[in-house]
Amino acid sequence: MAIGSGSDRLMSDINVTPFVDVMLVLLIIFMVTAPMMVQGVDVALPEVSAKPMVTEKENITVTIDRESNVYINDFQVRMDFLRDKLEKILQGQTDREVFFRADKDVSYGMVVSVMAEIKAAGVEKLGMVTDPFDEQATDQKSGKKG
């Protein structure tokens, strides 16, 4: 036997075909799953020139004041009883609609927590109550003359 004969030598070339195949499969998997991983909330933004809603019946209004106290209409409710109270009030009603008001200085987390409790109580329609935009007051604050 000769040392260095062509039949006993090891092949030193790297076969990249399996590597490329695996990479293409992973690329396709990531391309398909990436759009599904995007999380977000669909929001329909209000129109600029919104007119006030006219209602004929007495609606339930949940309010959060500046000190983060929660009220159903004019009665103060502890946060941990909000869902139970709303469920009892809405029992037997076909139109499960609630209006929600919050002071502008209340934290976002508090507002979201109250909204979650309202929805958990079985409310189908949740309306946000705001003050109408006063263009003249904004111009006076900024020093503009109209």
N, CA, C and O atoms as a GROMACS GRO file, in nm:
protein
  584
    1MET      N    1   0.083  -0.118   0.000
    1MET     CA    2   0.000   0.000   0.000
    1MET      C    3   0.087   0.124   0.000
    1MET      O    4   0.186   0.134   0.072
    2ALA      N    5   0.047   0.212  -0.080
    2ALA     CA    6   0.122   0.336  -0.089
    2ALA      C    7   0.053   0.442  -0.006
    2ALA      O    8  -0.069   0.454  -0.004
    3ILE      N    9   0.136   0.520   0.062
    3ILE     CA   10   0.079   0.626   0.145
    3ILE      C   11   0.038   0.740   0.056
    3ILE      O   12   0.134   0.789  -0.003
    4GLY      N   13  -0.056   0.785   0.034
    4GLY     CA   14  -0.091   0.897  -0.054
    4GLY      C   15  -0.162   0.852  -0.180
    4GLY      O   16  -0.173   0.929  -0.275
    5SER      N   17  -0.208   0.731  -0.181
    5SER     CA   18  -0.282   0.689  -0.300
    5SER      C   19  -0.414   0.763  -0.305
    5SER      O   20  -0.464   0.804  -0.200
    6GLY      N   21  -0.472   0.780  -0.418
    6GLY     CA   22  -0.594   0.858  -0.438
    6GLY      C   23  -0.717   0.798  -0.376
    6GLY      O   24  -0.813   0.871  -0.350
    7SER      N   25  -0.719   0.670  -0.349
    7SER     CA   26  -0.840   0.607  -0.298
    7SER      C   27  -0.856   0.622  -0.147
    7SER      O   28  -0.968   0.610  -0.097
    8ASP      N   29  -0.750   0.647  -0.073
    8ASP     CA   30  -0.758   0.656   0.073
    8ASP      C   31  -0.774   0.800   0.124
    8ASP      O   32  -0.790   0.819   0.245
    9ARG      N   33  -0.770   0.896   0.043
    9ARG     CA   34  -0.775   1.036   0.087
    9ARG      C   35  -0.916   1.076   0.126
    9ARG      O   36  -1.014   1.032   0.067
   10LEU      N   37  -0.923   1.159   0.226
   10LEU     CA   38  -1.052   1.212   0.269
   10LEU      C   39  -1.093   1.328   0.180
   10LEU      O   40  -1.009   1.402   0.128
   11MET      N   41  -1.223   1.341   0.163
   11MET     CA   42  -1.273   1.452   0.081
   11MET      C   43  -1.281   1.576   0.169
   11MET      O   44  -1.344   1.571   0.274
   12SER      N   45  -1.221   1.686   0.129
   12SER     CA   46  -1.214   1.806   0.211
   12SER      C   47  -1.311   1.915   0.163
   12SER      O   48  -1.307   2.026   0.216
   13ASP      N   49  -1.396   1.888   0.066
   13ASP     CA   50  -1.493   1.985   0.018
   13ASP      C   51  -1.617   1.985   0.109
   13ASP      O   52  -1.659   1.880   0.156
   14ILE      N   53  -1.674   2.104   0.132
   14ILE     CA   54  -1.796   2.115   0.212
   14ILE      C   55  -1.915   2.116   0.117
   14ILE      O   56  -1.918   2.191   0.020
   15ASN      N   57  -2.011   2.031   0.148
   15ASN     CA   58  -2.132   2.026   0.066
   15ASN      C   59  -2.231   2.128   0.122
   15ASN      O   60  -2.286   2.106   0.230
   16VAL      N   61  -2.255   2.237   0.052
   16VAL     CA   62  -2.341   2.344   0.101
   16VAL      C   63  -2.487   2.327   0.059
   16VAL      O   64  -2.572   2.405   0.103
   17THR      N   65  -2.517   2.230  -0.021
   17THR     CA   66  -2.655   2.211  -0.068
   17THR      C   67  -2.753   2.188   0.047
   17THR      O   68  -2.859   2.252   0.047
   18PRO      N   69  -2.726   2.100   0.143
   18PRO     CA   70  -2.821   2.085   0.254
   18PRO      C   71  -2.835   2.212   0.338
   18PRO      O   72  -2.944   2.245   0.385
   19PHE      N   73  -2.724   2.285   0.355
   19PHE     CA   74  -2.728   2.410   0.430
   19PHE      C   75  -2.819   2.511   0.361
   19PHE      O   76  -2.900   2.576   0.428
   20VAL      N   77  -2.808   2.526   0.229
   20VAL     CA   78  -2.892   2.619   0.153
   20VAL      C   79  -3.038   2.575   0.159
   20VAL      O   80  -3.127   2.659   0.172
   21ASP      N   81  -3.064   2.447   0.151
   21ASP     CA   82  -3.201   2.396   0.159
   21ASP      C   83  -3.265   2.431   0.294
   21ASP      O   84  -3.380   2.476   0.298
   22VAL      N   85  -3.192   2.411   0.401
   22VAL     CA   86  -3.245   2.442   0.534
   22VAL      C   87  -3.270   2.592   0.548
   22VAL      O   88  -3.372   2.633   0.602
   23MET      N   89  -3.177   2.673   0.499
   23MET     CA   90  -3.193   2.818   0.509
   23MET      C   91  -3.314   2.866   0.429
   23MET      O   92  -3.386   2.956   0.474
   24LEU      N   93  -3.339   2.810   0.312
   24LEU     CA   94  -3.456   2.850   0.233
   24LEU      C   95  -3.586   2.810   0.301
   24LEU      O   96  -3.684   2.885   0.297
   25VAL      N   97  -3.588   2.693   0.362
   25VAL     CA   98  -3.708   2.650   0.435
   25VAL      C   99  -3.734   2.743   0.552
   25VAL      O  100  -3.848   2.782   0.575
   26LEU      N  101  -3.629   2.778   0.628
   26LEU     CA  102  -3.645   2.870   0.740
   26LEU      C  103  -3.691   3.008   0.694
   26LEU      O  104  -3.774   3.071   0.758
   27LEU      N  105  -3.637   3.054   0.581
   27LEU     CA  106  -3.678   3.184   0.527
   27LEU      C  107  -3.827   3.184   0.494
   27LEU      O  108  -3.897   3.280   0.525
   28ILE      N  109  -3.874   3.079   0.432
   28ILE     CA  110  -4.017   3.069   0.397
   28ILE      C  111  -4.102   3.064   0.523
   28ILE      O  112  -4.206   3.129   0.529
   29ILE      N  113  -4.059   2.990   0.624
   29ILE     CA  114  -4.135   2.982   0.749
   29ILE      C  115  -4.144   3.120   0.814
   29ILE      O  116  -4.252   3.160   0.857
   30PHE      N  117  -4.033   3.192   0.820
   30PHE     CA  118  -4.035   3.325   0.881
   30PHE      C  119  -4.118   3.425   0.800
   30PHE      O  120  -4.186   3.510   0.857
   31MET      N  121  -4.114   3.413   0.669
   31MET     CA  122  -4.195   3.504   0.585
   31MET      C  123  -4.344   3.480   0.606
   31MET      O  124  -4.422   3.575   0.602
   32VAL      N  125  -4.383   3.357   0.627
   32VAL     CA  126  -4.524   3.325   0.647
   32VAL      C  127  -4.570   3.364   0.787
   32VAL      O  128  -4.681   3.415   0.804
   33THR      N  129  -4.487   3.341   0.889
   33THR     CA  130  -4.530   3.365   1.026
   33THR      C  131  -4.509   3.508   1.074
   33THR      O  132  -4.575   3.549   1.170
   34ALA      N  133  -4.422   3.587   1.012
   34ALA     CA  134  -4.395   3.723   1.058
   34ALA      C  135  -4.519   3.812   1.061
   34ALA      O  136  -4.539   3.883   1.159
   35PRO      N  137  -4.604   3.812   0.958
   35PRO     CA  138  -4.724   3.897   0.966
   35PRO      C  139  -4.819   3.857   1.078
   35PRO      O  140  -4.893   3.942   1.128
   36MET      N  141  -4.819   3.732   1.119
   36MET     CA  142  -4.908   3.687   1.226
   36MET      C  143  -4.858   3.731   1.363
   36MET      O  144  -4.937   3.735   1.458
   37MET      N  145  -4.730   3.763   1.375
   37MET     CA  146  -4.674   3.801   1.504
   37MET      C  147  -4.695   3.948   1.537
   37MET      O  148  -4.670   3.988   1.651
   38VAL      N  149  -4.740   4.027   1.444
   38VAL     CA  150  -4.764   4.168   1.469
   38VAL      C  151  -4.889   4.181   1.554
   38VAL      O  152  -4.996   4.133   1.517
   39GLN      N  153  -4.875   4.246   1.669
   39GLN     CA  154  -4.988   4.264   1.757
   39GLN      C  155  -5.027   4.410   1.756
   39GLN      O  156  -4.942   4.499   1.749
   40GLY      N  157  -5.155   4.434   1.762
   40GLY     CA  158  -5.202   4.571   1.764
   40GLY      C  159  -5.352   4.574   1.782
   40GLY      O  160  -5.418   4.470   1.790
   41VAL      N  161  -5.404   4.694   1.787
   41VAL     CA  162  -5.546   4.713   1.807
   41VAL      C  163  -5.599   4.794   1.690
   41VAL      O  164  -5.544   4.898   1.656
   42ASP      N  165  -5.704   4.745   1.630
   42ASP     CA  166  -5.770   4.821   1.524
   42ASP      C  167  -5.846   4.936   1.587
   42ASP      O  168  -5.927   4.915   1.678
   43VAL      N  169  -5.820   5.056   1.541
   43VAL     CA  170  -5.887   5.172   1.596
   43VAL      C  171  -5.950   5.250   1.483
   43VAL      O  172  -5.883   5.286   1.386
   44ALA      N  173  -6.078   5.276   1.494
   44ALA     CA  174  -6.146   5.364   1.399
   44ALA      C  175  -6.147   5.503   1.460
   44ALA      O  176  -6.220   5.528   1.556
   45LEU      N  177  -6.068   5.592   1.404
   45LEU     CA  178  -6.056   5.726   1.459
   45LEU      C  179  -6.181   5.808   1.428
   45LEU      O  180  -6.241   5.793   1.322
   46PRO      N  181  -6.221   5.895   1.520
   46PRO     CA  182  -6.342   5.975   1.499
   46PRO      C  183  -6.319   6.082   1.393
   46PRO      O  184  -6.207   6.125   1.368
   47GLU      N  185  -6.428   6.123   1.332
   47GLU     CA  186  -6.422   6.230   1.234
   47GLU      C  187  -6.394   6.363   1.304
   47GLU      O  188  -6.423   6.377   1.422
   48VAL      N  189  -6.340   6.458   1.231
   48VAL     CA  190  -6.306   6.588   1.290
   48VAL      C  191  -6.430   6.667   1.328
   48VAL      O  192  -6.433   6.730   1.434
   49SER      N  193  -6.530   6.664   1.245
   49SER     CA  194  -6.650   6.744   1.271
   49SER      C  195  -6.763   6.654   1.320
   49SER      O  196  -6.865   6.638   1.252
   50ALA      N  197  -6.745   6.597   1.437
   50ALA     CA  198  -6.847   6.509   1.494
   50ALA      C  199  -6.954   6.592   1.563
   50ALA      O  200  -6.926   6.690   1.632
   51LYS      N  201  -7.077   6.551   1.542
   51LYS     CA  202  -7.189   6.618   1.607
   51LYS      C  203  -7.230   6.537   1.729
   51LYS      O  204  -7.211   6.415   1.731
   52PRO      N  205  -7.286   6.603   1.831
   52PRO     CA  206  -7.328   6.529   1.950
   52PRO      C  207  -7.439   6.430   1.920
   52PRO      O  208  -7.524   6.453   1.834
   53MET      N  209  -7.436   6.318   1.993
   53MET     CA  210  -7.539   6.217   1.978
   53MET      C  211  -7.664   6.260   2.054
   53MET      O  212  -7.655   6.314   2.164
   54VAL      N  213  -7.779   6.235   1.995
   54VAL     CA  214  -7.905   6.263   2.062
   54VAL      C  215  -7.963   6.130   2.108
   54VAL      O  216  -7.984   6.040   2.026
   55THR      N  217  -7.988   6.117   2.237
   55THR     CA  218  -8.045   5.994   2.288
   55THR      C  219  -8.179   6.024   2.353
   55THR      O  220  -8.200   6.130   2.410
   56GLU      N  221  -8.268   5.928   2.341
   56GLU     CA  222  -8.402   5.946   2.393
   56GLU      C  223  -8.421   5.880   2.530
   56GLU      O  224  -8.516   5.912   2.601
   57LYS      N  225  -8.332   5.790   2.566
   57LYS     CA  226  -8.347   5.720   2.692
   57LYS      C  227  -8.233   5.754   2.786
   57LYS      O  228  -8.130   5.807   2.745
   58GLU      N  229  -8.254   5.722   2.914
   58GLU     CA  230  -8.152   5.744   3.016
   58GLU      C  231  -8.043   5.637   3.002
   58GLU      O  232  -8.072   5.518   3.009
   59ASN      N  233  -7.920   5.679   2.982
   59ASN     CA  234  -7.810   5.585   2.964
   59ASN      C  235  -7.728   5.572   3.090
   59ASN      O  236  -7.725   5.662   3.174
   60ILE      N  237  -7.660   5.459   3.102
   60ILE     CA  238  -7.569   5.436   3.213
   60ILE      C  239  -7.436   5.502   3.176
   60ILE      O  240  -7.384   5.484   3.066
   61THR      N  241  -7.382   5.579   3.271
   61THR     CA  242  -7.255   5.647   3.249
   61THR      C  243  -7.157   5.606   3.358
   61THR      O  244  -7.186   5.620   3.477
   62VAL      N  245  -7.041   5.556   3.316
   62VAL     CA  246  -6.933   5.525   3.409
   62VAL      C  247  -6.832   5.638   3.400
   62VAL      O  248  -6.789   5.676   3.291
   63THR      N  249  -6.795   5.692   3.516
   63THR     CA  250  -6.707   5.808   3.520
   63THR      C  251  -6.588   5.782   3.611
   63THR      O  252  -6.602   5.719   3.716
   64ILE      N  253  -6.471   5.833   3.569
   64ILE     CA  254  -6.353   5.831   3.656
   64ILE      C  255  -6.315   5.977   3.679
   64ILE      O  256  -6.290   6.051   3.584
   65ASP      N  257  -6.309   6.018   3.807
   65ASP     CA  258  -6.272   6.157   3.834
   65ASP      C  259  -6.122   6.172   3.849
   65ASP      O  260  -6.048   6.075   3.832
   66ARG      N  261  -6.077   6.291   3.880
   66ARG     CA  262  -5.934   6.322   3.887
   66ARG      C  263  -5.861   6.238   3.991
   66ARG      O  264  -5.743   6.207   3.974
   67GLU      N  265  -5.930   6.202   4.099
   67GLU     CA  266  -5.869   6.122   4.205
   67GLU      C  267  -5.882   5.972   4.179
   67GLU      O  268  -5.855   5.892   4.268
   68SER      N  269  -5.921   5.932   4.059
   68SER     CA  270  -5.938   5.793   4.016
   68SER      C  271  -6.052   5.721   4.089
   68SER      O  272  -6.048   5.599   4.104
   69ASN      N  273  -6.151   5.796   4.133
   69ASN     CA  274  -6.272   5.736   4.189
   69ASN      C  275  -6.365   5.699   4.074
   69ASN      O  276  -6.379   5.775   3.978
   70VAL      N  277  -6.428   5.582   4.084
   70VAL     CA  278  -6.515   5.533   3.978
   70VAL      C  279  -6.661   5.550   4.020
   70VAL      O  280  -6.698   5.520   4.134
   71TYR      N  281  -6.743   5.599   3.927
   71TYR     CA  282  -6.885   5.622   3.954
   71TYR      C  283  -6.969   5.554   3.846
   71TYR      O  284  -6.932   5.553   3.729
   72ILE      N  285  -7.082   5.498   3.886
   72ILE     CA  286  -7.186   5.456   3.791
   72ILE      C  287  -7.297   5.559   3.808
   72ILE      O  288  -7.358   5.569   3.914
   73ASN      N  289  -7.321   5.634   3.702
   73ASN     CA  290  -7.406   5.754   3.706
   73ASN      C  291  -7.351   5.845   3.817
   73ASN      O  292  -7.241   5.897   3.800
   74ASP      N  293  -7.421   5.866   3.926
   74ASP     CA  294  -7.371   5.955   4.032
   74ASP      C  295  -7.330   5.881   4.158
   74ASP      O  296  -7.299   5.944   4.259
   75PHE      N  297  -7.327   5.749   4.156
   75PHE     CA  298  -7.297   5.669   4.274
   75PHE      C  299  -7.157   5.612   4.266
   75PHE      O  300  -7.121   5.545   4.168
   76GLN      N  301  -7.076   5.639   4.370
   76GLN     CA  302  -6.938   5.591   4.371
   76GLN      C  303  -6.935   5.440   4.394
   76GLN      O  304  -7.010   5.387   4.476
   77VAL      N  305  -6.847   5.373   4.319
   77VAL     CA  306  -6.833   5.227   4.325
   77VAL      C  307  -6.685   5.194   4.338
   77VAL      O  308  -6.601   5.255   4.273
   78ARG      N  309  -6.655   5.095   4.423
   78ARG     CA  310  -6.516   5.049   4.429
   78ARG      C  311  -6.485   4.971   4.302
   78ARG      O  312  -6.572   4.905   4.245
   79MET      N  313  -6.360   4.979   4.259
   79MET     CA  314  -6.317   4.917   4.133
   79MET      C  315  -6.343   4.766   4.131
   79MET      O  316  -6.380   4.712   4.026
   80ASP      N  317  -6.325   4.698   4.244
   80ASP     CA  318  -6.343   4.554   4.246
   80ASP      C  319  -6.491   4.512   4.243
   80ASP      O  320  -6.521   4.394   4.226
   81PHE      N  321  -6.584   4.607   4.259
   81PHE     CA  322  -6.726   4.575   4.250
   81PHE      C  323  -6.791   4.629   4.122
   81PHE      O  324  -6.910   4.609   4.100
   82LEU      N  325  -6.713   4.696   4.038
   82LEU     CA  326  -6.769   4.760   3.918
   82LEU      C  327  -6.836   4.658   3.825
   82LEU      O  328  -6.948   4.680   3.780
   83ARG      N  329  -6.768   4.549   3.796
   83ARG     CA  330  -6.823   4.449   3.705
   83ARG      C  331  -6.953   4.390   3.758
   83ARG      O  332  -7.050   4.377   3.684
   84ASP      N  333  -6.957   4.354   3.888
   84ASP     CA  334  -7.078   4.295   3.947
   84ASP      C  335  -7.195   4.393   3.943
   84ASP      O  336  -7.307   4.354   3.911
   85LYS      N  337  -7.169   4.520   3.976
   85LYS     CA  338  -7.277   4.620   3.975
   85LYS      C  339  -7.332   4.639   3.834
   85LYS      O  340  -7.453   4.644   3.815
   86LEU      N  341  -7.242   4.648   3.735
   86LEU     CA  342  -7.288   4.666   3.597
   86LEU      C  343  -7.366   4.545   3.547
   86LEU      O  344  -7.467   4.560   3.478
   87GLU      N  345  -7.321   4.425   3.583
   87GLU     CA  346  -7.394   4.304   3.542
   87GLU      C  347  -7.536   4.306   3.598
   87GLU      O  348  -7.631   4.270   3.528
   88LYS      N  349  -7.551   4.347   3.724
   88LYS     CA  350  -7.684   4.352   3.786
   88LYS      C  351  -7.771   4.461   3.724
   88LYS      O  352  -7.891   4.441   3.704
   89ILE      N  353  -7.711   4.576   3.692
   89ILE     CA  354  -7.787   4.685   3.631
   89ILE      C  355  -7.833   4.646   3.491
   89ILE      O  356  -7.946   4.677   3.451
   90LEU      N  357  -7.746   4.577   3.416
   90LEU     CA  358  -7.777   4.543   3.277
   90LEU      C  359  -7.857   4.414   3.262
   90LEU      O  360  -7.894   4.376   3.150
   91GLN      N  361  -7.885   4.347   3.373
   91GLN     CA  362  -7.958   4.221   3.367
   91GLN      C  363  -8.096   4.244   3.305
   91GLN      O  364  -8.171   4.331   3.349
   92GLY      N  365  -8.128   4.166   3.204
   92GLY     CA  366  -8.258   4.174   3.140
   92GLY      C  367  -8.270   4.283   3.035
   92GLY      O  368  -8.375   4.294   2.971
   93GLN      N  369  -8.168   4.363   3.015
   93GLN     CA  370  -8.173   4.467   2.912
   93GLN      C  371  -8.126   4.410   2.779
   93GLN      O  372  -8.029   4.335   2.773
   94THR      N  373  -8.195   4.447   2.674
   94THR     CA  374  -8.155   4.401   2.541
   94THR      C  375  -8.045   4.490   2.484
   94THR      O  376  -7.955   4.442   2.414
   95ASP      N  377  -8.052   4.619   2.512
   95ASP     CA  378  -7.953   4.714   2.461
   95ASP      C  379  -7.849   4.738   2.569
   95ASP      O  380  -7.871   4.819   2.660
   96ARG      N  381  -7.735   4.670   2.561
   96ARG     CA  382  -7.631   4.681   2.663
   96ARG      C  383  -7.531   4.788   2.620
   96ARG      O  384  -7.425   4.758   2.565
   97GLU      N  385  -7.569   4.914   2.646
   97GLU     CA  386  -7.488   5.028   2.605
   97GLU      C  387  -7.449   5.110   2.728
   97GLU      O  388  -7.533   5.138   2.813
   98VAL      N  389  -7.322   5.147   2.735
   98VAL     CA  390  -7.271   5.227   2.847
   98VAL      C  391  -7.186   5.340   2.790
   98VAL      O  392  -7.111   5.321   2.694
   99PHE      N  393  -7.199   5.458   2.850
   99PHE     CA  394  -7.113   5.571   2.814
   99PHE      C  395  -7.003   5.581   2.919
   99PHE      O  396  -7.025   5.556   3.037
  100PHE      N  397  -6.883   5.619   2.873
  100PHE     CA  398  -6.766   5.622   2.960
  100PHE      C  399  -6.700   5.759   2.953
  100PHE      O  400  -6.670   5.810   2.846
  101ARG      N  401  -6.678   5.818   3.072
  101ARG     CA  402  -6.610   5.948   3.082
  101ARG      C  403  -6.492   5.934   3.176
  101ARG      O  404  -6.500   5.863   3.277
  102ALA      N  405  -6.381   6.001   3.144
  102ALA     CA  406  -6.264   5.999   3.232
  102ALA      C  407  -6.198   6.135   3.229
  102ALA      O  408  -6.190   6.199   3.124
  103ASP      N  409  -6.152   6.178   3.344
  103ASP     CA  410  -6.080   6.304   3.354
  103ASP      C  411  -5.951   6.293   3.273
  103ASP      O  412  -5.890   6.186   3.267
  104LYS      N  413  -5.910   6.402   3.211
  104LYS     CA  414  -5.792   6.397   3.125
  104LYS      C  415  -5.662   6.371   3.202
  104LYS      O  416  -5.562   6.334   3.141
  105ASP      N  417  -5.662   6.390   3.333
  105ASP     CA  418  -5.542   6.368   3.413
  105ASP      C  419  -5.534   6.228   3.472
  105ASP      O  420  -5.437   6.197   3.542
  106VAL      N  421  -5.632   6.143   3.446
  106VAL     CA  422  -5.630   6.005   3.496
  106VAL      C  423  -5.530   5.925   3.412
  106VAL      O  424  -5.520   5.946   3.291
  107SER      N  425  -5.459   5.834   3.476
  107SER     CA  426  -5.358   5.756   3.404
  107SER      C  427  -5.424   5.663   3.301
  107SER      O  428  -5.537   5.619   3.317
  108TYR      N  429  -5.351   5.637   3.196
  108TYR     CA  430  -5.398   5.551   3.088
  108TYR      C  431  -5.428   5.410   3.139
  108TYR      O  432  -5.525   5.348   3.096
  109GLY      N  433  -5.346   5.361   3.230
  109GLY     CA  434  -5.366   5.227   3.285
  109GLY      C  435  -5.498   5.215   3.359
  109GLY      O  436  -5.566   5.113   3.349
  110MET      N  437  -5.536   5.319   3.432
  110MET     CA  438  -5.663   5.319   3.504
  110MET      C  439  -5.779   5.317   3.406
  110MET      O  440  -5.876   5.244   3.425
  111VAL      N  441  -5.769   5.397   3.301
  111VAL     CA  442  -5.876   5.403   3.200
  111VAL      C  443  -5.894   5.267   3.134
  111VAL      O  444  -6.006   5.220   3.116
  112VAL      N  445  -5.784   5.203   3.096
  112VAL     CA  446  -5.791   5.072   3.031
  112VAL      C  447  -5.847   4.967   3.125
  112VAL      O  448  -5.923   4.880   3.083
  113SER      N  449  -5.809   4.973   3.253
  113SER     CA  450  -5.862   4.877   3.350
  113SER      C  451  -6.013   4.889   3.365
  113SER      O  452  -6.083   4.788   3.368
  114VAL      N  453  -6.062   5.012   3.374
  114VAL     CA  454  -6.207   5.033   3.386
  114VAL      C  455  -6.278   4.988   3.260
  114VAL      O  456  -6.385   4.927   3.267
  115MET      N  457  -6.220   5.017   3.144
  115MET     CA  458  -6.282   4.974   3.018
  115MET      C  459  -6.288   4.821   3.010
  115MET      O  460  -6.387   4.765   2.962
  116ALA      N  461  -6.185   4.754   3.058
  116ALA     CA  462  -6.184   4.607   3.057
  116ALA      C  463  -6.293   4.553   3.148
  116ALA      O  464  -6.360   4.455   3.113
  117GLU      N  465  -6.313   4.614   3.264
  117GLU     CA  466  -6.418   4.570   3.356
  117GLU      C  467  -6.556   4.592   3.296
  117GLU      O  468  -6.646   4.510   3.312
  118ILE      N  469  -6.572   4.704   3.227
  118ILE     CA  470  -6.702   4.733   3.163
  118ILE      C  471  -6.732   4.629   3.056
  118ILE      O  472  -6.844   4.577   3.050
  119LYS      N  473  -6.634   4.599   2.973
  119LYS     CA  474  -6.656   4.499   2.868
  119LYS      C  475  -6.678   4.359   2.927
  119LYS      O  476  -6.755   4.280   2.873
  120ALA      N  477  -6.610   4.329   3.038
  120ALA     CA  478  -6.626   4.199   3.102
  120ALA      C  479  -6.766   4.183   3.164
  120ALA      O  480  -6.811   4.072   3.187
  121ALA      N  481  -6.832   4.295   3.190
  121ALA     CA  482  -6.967   4.290   3.246
  121ALA      C  483  -7.072   4.259   3.140
  121ALA      O  484  -7.191   4.247   3.172
  122GLY      N  485  -7.030   4.245   3.016
  122GLY     CA  486  -7.123   4.210   2.908
  122GLY      C  487  -7.174   4.328   2.829
  122GLY      O  488  -7.273   4.316   2.758
  123VAL      N  489  -7.107   4.441   2.839
  123VAL     CA  490  -7.148   4.560   2.763
  123VAL      C  491  -7.111   4.540   2.617
  123VAL      O  492  -6.997   4.507   2.585
  124GLU      N  493  -7.208   4.561   2.528
  124GLU     CA  494  -7.186   4.542   2.385
  124GLU      C  495  -7.139   4.670   2.317
  124GLU      O  496  -7.058   4.665   2.224
  125LYS      N  497  -7.189   4.785   2.364
  125LYS     CA  498  -7.151   4.913   2.305
  125LYS      C  499  -7.095   5.003   2.414
  125LYS      O  500  -7.161   5.027   2.515
  126LEU      N  501  -6.974   5.051   2.395
  126LEU     CA  502  -6.910   5.140   2.490
  126LEU      C  503  -6.881   5.272   2.420
  126LEU      O  504  -6.797   5.278   2.331
  127GLY      N  505  -6.951   5.377   2.461
  127GLY     CA  506  -6.934   5.508   2.400
  127GLY      C  507  -6.846   5.596   2.485
  127GLY      O  508  -6.861   5.600   2.608
  128MET      N  509  -6.755   5.668   2.422
  128MET     CA  510  -6.666   5.759   2.492
  128MET      C  511  -6.726   5.899   2.491
  128MET      O  512  -6.763   5.949   2.385
  129VAL      N  513  -6.735   5.962   2.608
  129VAL     CA  514  -6.792   6.095   2.621
  129VAL      C  515  -6.677   6.194   2.632
  129VAL      O  516  -6.588   6.178   2.715
  130THR      N  517  -6.680   6.298   2.548
  130THR     CA  518  -6.578   6.402   2.551
  130THR      C  519  -6.646   6.538   2.544
  130THR      O  520  -6.764   6.548   2.511
  131ASP      N  521  -6.571   6.642   2.577
  131ASP     CA  522  -6.621   6.777   2.559
  131ASP      C  523  -6.600   6.818   2.415
  131ASP      O  524  -6.503   6.777   2.352
  132PRO      N  525  -6.692   6.899   2.361
  132PRO     CA  526  -6.672   6.945   2.222
  132PRO      C  527  -6.549   7.033   2.212
  132PRO      O  528  -6.516   7.106   2.306
  133PHE      N  529  -6.482   7.027   2.100
  133PHE     CA  530  -6.362   7.105   2.075
  133PHE      C  531  -6.400   7.251   2.058
  133PHE      O  532  -6.481   7.285   1.972
  134ASP      N  533  -6.341   7.340   2.141
  134ASP     CA  534  -6.370   7.483   2.135
  134ASP      C  535  -6.254   7.552   2.065
  134ASP      O  536  -6.148   7.574   2.125
  135GLU      N  537  -6.273   7.588   1.939
  135GLU     CA  538  -6.167   7.646   1.858
  135GLU      C  539  -6.129   7.785   1.908
  135GLU      O  540  -6.011   7.821   1.904
  136GLN      N  541  -6.225   7.863   1.954
  136GLN     CA  542  -6.196   8.000   2.000
  136GLN      C  543  -6.110   7.998   2.126
  136GLN      O  544  -6.019   8.079   2.140
  137ALA      N  545  -6.137   7.905   2.219
  137ALA     CA  546  -6.058   7.895   2.341
  137ALA      C  547  -5.915   7.853   2.310
  137ALA      O  548  -5.822   7.901   2.374
  138THR      N  549  -5.897   7.767   2.213
  138THR     CA  550  -5.763   7.724   2.174
  138THR      C  551  -5.686   7.839   2.112
  138THR      O  552  -5.567   7.856   2.139
  139ASP      N  553  -5.752   7.920   2.029
  139ASP     CA  554  -5.688   8.036   1.967
  139ASP      C  555  -5.647   8.139   2.071
  139ASP      O  556  -5.542   8.201   2.058
  140GLN      N  557  -5.730   8.160   2.175
  140GLN     CA  558  -5.699   8.256   2.279
  140GLN      C  559  -5.578   8.212   2.360
  140GLN      O  560  -5.496   8.295   2.397
  141LYS      N  561  -5.567   8.082   2.389
  141LYS     CA  562  -5.455   8.029   2.466
  141LYS      C  563  -5.325   8.042   2.388
  141LYS      O  564  -5.220   8.070   2.447
  142SER      N  565  -5.331   8.021   2.256
  142SER     CA  566  -5.209   8.025   2.177
  142SER      C  567  -5.173   8.165   2.131
  142SER      O  568  -5.065   8.187   2.076
  143GLY      N  569  -5.263   8.263   2.155
  143GLY     CA  570  -5.235   8.401   2.118
  143GLY      C  571  -5.275   8.436   1.977
  143GLY      O  572  -5.243   8.546   1.930
  144LYS      N  573  -5.342   8.347   1.906
  144LYS     CA  574  -5.385   8.376   1.769
  144LYS      C  575  -5.511   8.461   1.771
  144LYS      O  576  -5.594   8.451   1.862
  145LYS      N  577  -5.523   8.543   1.670
  145LYS     CA  578  -5.644   8.624   1.655
  145LYS      C  579  -5.719   8.574   1.534
  145LYS      O  580  -5.662   8.556   1.426
  146GLY      N  581  -5.848   8.551   1.553
  146GLY     CA  582  -5.928   8.492   1.448
  146GLY      C  583  -6.003   8.591   1.376
  146GLY      O  584  -6.076   8.558   1.283
   0.00000   0.00000   0.00000
